[in-house]
Amino acid sequence: MAVREERTRIARELHDGLLQDAMTIALHLRAVLPDVRAVSESAARALVPIVELAEKTTEEARRDIMGMRDRTTDESLVRAVERTVRRATADAPLTVSIAVMGHVRPVCDDIHDAVVRVVREAGANIARHASARTVRLTVVFASRRLRVVIDDDGRGFDTRSRFEESGDHFGLIGMRERAHNVQGRLDIRSDIGMGTTVTLDVPLSNE
């Protein structure tokens, strides 16, 4: 109960402080863009990615805060990832299917949060970049491990060049860090024109 109350308090403070400031910055940047364009088209082109980054950061902060508040309930992992992938892909014309295998059971908060965040990032990447038609989310409860697979039929990408880029805007590095924090593994398989499969594998007990 104390942990839940603290999460709620932090979420409220972030919403009332940091998120509101970020939203204000994004709104002001968007508002001045026409004036900048009237003076200099090249300056406006340089400002556009800054505006988009501010708006993206605001939206990601909002999702994180909502996730902190959502986690104050006893929502199961399966319901959480289903809700998360549907919300992350809601603005894209996608068909989402979900399959659950094995004996479903509760997981600790750290694993719950890591899985939800990886699913959220993967879903957002699909909606923004993949031009996919379908997304398949599979959750497998094995005897000692949990495996979550997010598969799409989109345009794919070159994983080697993507990981070599600094400032990786797909968030793939962050997804791997979240997996590492719960002693898990993240595998990303993709080829141009062949879709992408993201697999998160985490232990449910000491092996």
C-alpha positions as CSV (number, residue, x, y, z in Angstrom):
1,M,0.0,0.0,0.0
2,A,2.8,2.4,0.8
3,V,4.5,1.8,-2.5
4,R,1.2,2.4,-4.3
5,E,0.6,5.6,-2.5
6,E,4.1,6.8,-3.3
7,R,3.6,6.0,-7.0
8,T,0.4,8.0,-7.0
9,R,2.1,10.9,-5.3
10,I,5.0,10.9,-7.8
11,A,2.6,10.6,-10.7
12,R,0.5,13.5,-9.4
13,E,3.6,15.7,-8.9
14,L,4.9,14.9,-12.4
15,H,1.6,15.7,-13.9
16,D,1.1,19.0,-12.1
17,G,4.7,20.1,-12.6
18,L,7.0,18.6,-15.3
19,L,4.3,17.5,-17.7
20,Q,2.5,20.9,-17.6
21,D,5.8,22.7,-18.3
22,A,6.6,20.4,-21.2
23,M,3.1,20.9,-22.6
24,T,3.5,24.6,-22.4
25,I,6.8,24.5,-24.2
26,A,5.4,22.3,-27.0
27,L,2.4,24.6,-27.4
28,H,4.5,27.8,-27.6
29,L,6.9,26.3,-30.1
30,R,4.0,25.2,-32.3
31,A,2.4,28.7,-32.0
32,V,5.5,30.6,-33.1
33,L,6.3,28.2,-36.0
34,P,4.1,30.2,-38.5
35,D,5.8,33.5,-37.5
36,V,9.2,31.9,-37.9
37,R,8.2,30.6,-41.3
38,A,7.1,34.1,-42.4
39,V,10.6,35.4,-41.7
40,S,12.7,32.4,-42.8
41,E,11.7,29.2,-44.4
42,S,15.0,27.6,-43.5
43,A,14.7,28.5,-39.9
44,A,11.2,27.1,-39.8
45,R,12.5,23.8,-41.3
46,A,15.1,23.7,-38.6
47,L,12.4,24.3,-35.9
48,V,10.0,21.7,-37.1
49,P,11.9,18.7,-35.6
50,I,12.4,20.5,-32.4
51,V,8.6,21.1,-32.2
52,E,7.9,17.4,-33.0
53,L,10.4,16.3,-30.4
54,A,8.8,18.5,-27.7
55,E,5.4,17.1,-28.6
56,K,6.7,13.5,-28.6
57,T,8.4,14.0,-25.3
58,T,5.2,15.4,-23.8
59,E,3.1,12.5,-25.1
60,E,5.6,9.9,-23.8
61,A,5.7,11.7,-20.4
62,R,1.9,11.6,-20.3
63,R,1.9,7.8,-21.1
64,D,4.4,7.2,-18.4
65,I,2.4,9.1,-15.8
66,M,-0.8,7.3,-16.8
67,G,1.1,4.0,-16.5
68,M,2.2,4.9,-12.9
69,R,-1.4,5.6,-12.0
70,D,-2.7,2.5,-13.7
71,R,-0.2,0.4,-11.8
72,T,-1.8,1.4,-8.5
73,T,-4.5,-1.1,-9.2
74,D,-4.2,-4.9,-9.1
75,E,-4.4,-5.1,-12.9
76,S,-3.0,-8.4,-14.2
77,L,0.0,-8.4,-16.6
78,V,-2.1,-9.8,-19.4
79,R,-4.8,-7.1,-19.1
80,A,-2.1,-4.4,-18.8
81,V,-0.2,-5.4,-22.0
82,E,-3.4,-5.8,-23.9
83,R,-4.5,-2.4,-22.9
84,T,-1.1,-0.9,-23.5
85,V,-0.6,-2.3,-27.1
86,R,-4.1,-1.3,-28.1
87,R,-3.6,2.2,-26.7
88,A,-0.2,2.6,-28.3
89,T,-1.5,1.6,-31.7
90,A,-4.9,3.3,-31.5
91,D,-4.1,6.0,-34.0
92,A,-2.9,3.6,-36.7
93,P,-5.1,1.5,-39.0
94,L,-4.0,-1.8,-37.5
95,T,-5.6,-5.1,-36.7
96,V,-4.3,-6.2,-33.2
97,S,-4.5,-9.9,-32.1
98,I,-3.5,-11.2,-28.7
99,A,-2.7,-14.7,-27.6
100,V,-1.9,-16.0,-24.1
101,M,-0.3,-19.4,-23.5
102,G,0.6,-21.3,-20.3
103,H,-0.5,-21.0,-16.7
104,V,-1.1,-17.3,-16.2
105,R,0.1,-16.0,-12.8
106,P,1.1,-12.8,-11.1
107,V,4.5,-11.2,-11.6
108,C,6.5,-8.8,-9.5
109,D,6.2,-5.1,-10.0
110,D,9.6,-4.7,-11.6
111,I,8.8,-7.3,-14.3
112,H,5.3,-6.0,-14.7
113,D,6.6,-2.5,-15.4
114,A,9.4,-3.6,-17.7
115,V,7.1,-5.7,-19.8
116,V,4.5,-2.9,-20.1
117,R,7.1,-0.3,-21.1
118,V,8.7,-2.5,-23.7
119,V,5.2,-3.4,-25.2
120,R,4.3,0.3,-25.2
121,E,7.5,1.3,-27.0
122,A,7.2,-1.5,-29.5
123,G,3.6,-0.6,-30.2
124,A,4.4,3.1,-30.6
125,N,7.2,2.3,-33.0
126,I,4.9,0.1,-35.1
127,A,2.2,2.9,-35.2
128,R,4.7,5.6,-36.1
129,H,7.1,3.9,-38.4
130,A,6.2,0.4,-39.6
131,S,3.3,1.1,-42.0
132,A,2.0,-2.3,-40.8
133,R,-1.5,-3.8,-41.2
134,T,-1.4,-6.3,-38.4
135,V,0.2,-6.6,-35.0
136,R,0.3,-9.9,-33.0
137,L,1.0,-9.9,-29.3
138,T,1.8,-13.3,-27.7
139,V,2.3,-13.7,-23.9
140,V,3.8,-17.1,-22.9
141,F,4.0,-18.2,-19.3
142,A,6.5,-21.1,-19.1
143,S,7.4,-22.9,-15.9
144,R,10.2,-20.4,-15.0
145,R,10.2,-17.8,-17.7
146,L,7.9,-15.2,-19.3
147,R,8.1,-14.5,-23.0
148,V,6.4,-11.6,-24.7
149,V,6.5,-11.4,-28.5
150,I,5.3,-8.4,-30.5
151,D,5.2,-9.2,-34.2
152,D,4.2,-6.9,-37.1
153,D,4.0,-7.2,-40.9
154,G,5.3,-3.7,-41.6
155,R,8.2,-2.5,-43.7
156,G,11.0,-3.5,-41.3
157,F,14.4,-1.9,-40.9
158,D,18.1,-2.7,-40.8
159,T,18.7,-3.5,-37.1
160,R,22.5,-3.3,-37.4
161,S,22.5,0.2,-38.8
162,R,19.8,1.3,-36.3
163,F,21.8,0.1,-33.3
164,E,24.9,1.8,-34.6
165,E,23.2,5.2,-34.7
166,S,23.5,7.5,-31.8
167,G,20.3,9.0,-30.5
168,D,18.4,5.9,-31.6
169,H,15.0,7.4,-32.0
170,F,13.2,4.1,-32.1
171,G,14.0,3.6,-28.4
172,L,15.5,0.2,-29.0
173,I,18.4,0.8,-26.7
174,G,16.0,1.8,-23.9
175,M,14.0,-1.3,-24.5
176,R,17.1,-3.5,-24.1
177,E,18.1,-1.6,-20.9
178,R,14.6,-2.3,-19.4
179,A,15.0,-6.0,-20.2
180,H,18.5,-6.0,-18.7
181,N,17.2,-4.4,-15.5
182,V,15.0,-7.5,-14.8
183,Q,17.7,-10.0,-15.9
184,G,15.9,-10.5,-19.1
185,R,16.8,-10.6,-22.8
186,L,15.4,-8.6,-25.7
187,D,15.7,-9.9,-29.2
188,I,14.8,-7.7,-32.2
189,R,14.6,-9.4,-35.6
190,S,13.8,-7.3,-38.7
191,D,14.6,-7.0,-42.4
192,I,13.6,-4.4,-44.9
193,G,10.2,-5.3,-46.2
194,M,9.8,-8.3,-43.9
195,G,8.3,-6.8,-40.7
196,T,9.7,-6.9,-37.2
197,T,9.6,-9.3,-34.3
198,V,10.4,-8.1,-30.8
199,T,10.8,-10.8,-28.2
200,L,11.2,-10.1,-24.5
201,D,12.3,-13.1,-22.3
202,V,12.5,-12.7,-18.5
203,P,12.9,-15.1,-15.6
204,L,10.0,-15.6,-13.2
205,S,12.2,-17.4,-10.6
206,N,15.8,-18.0,-9.8
207,E,17.3,-20.6,-12.0
